[in-house]
């Protein structure tokens, strides 16, 4: 799935000299993973905070923090994640965006170990007995370069 390396991105990579390297990686791995692995599930089980990016129907991007106790972002099955959407500042931008554009990207950081994960998918909002959940059908994910992640230890 070409979630990140669109034709325009590939052209820019070629112009700047990195396309051949990424083409080799794509050929060797088949591109980004789509199935939630045990390693990804373990990484997510330790997170108490993520960022979720959405966009309106006309493409206006928005990113918002979501958090909860460790493991609040739960693996439902090999292709699905979900989390309870706790009440916040009542802007509802993420929820509004999801009514007209279901594409999301979740960004999860582990500063202590200099690791990060990006998860692309399609999301929906479900209400269950007074509890609002955001459910994400994962289309791709990637754990990538820790080069510039500052190390922050938990206190």
Secondary structure, DSSP 8 states (H G I E B T S, - for coil): --SS--HHHHHHHHHHT-HHHHHHHHHHH-SSB-S--HHHHHHHHT-SEEEEEEE-TT--EEEEEEE-STT-SEEEETTEEEEE----SS--HHHHHHHH--EEEEEEEETTTTEEEEEEEEEEEEEETTEEEEEEEEEEEEE---TT-------
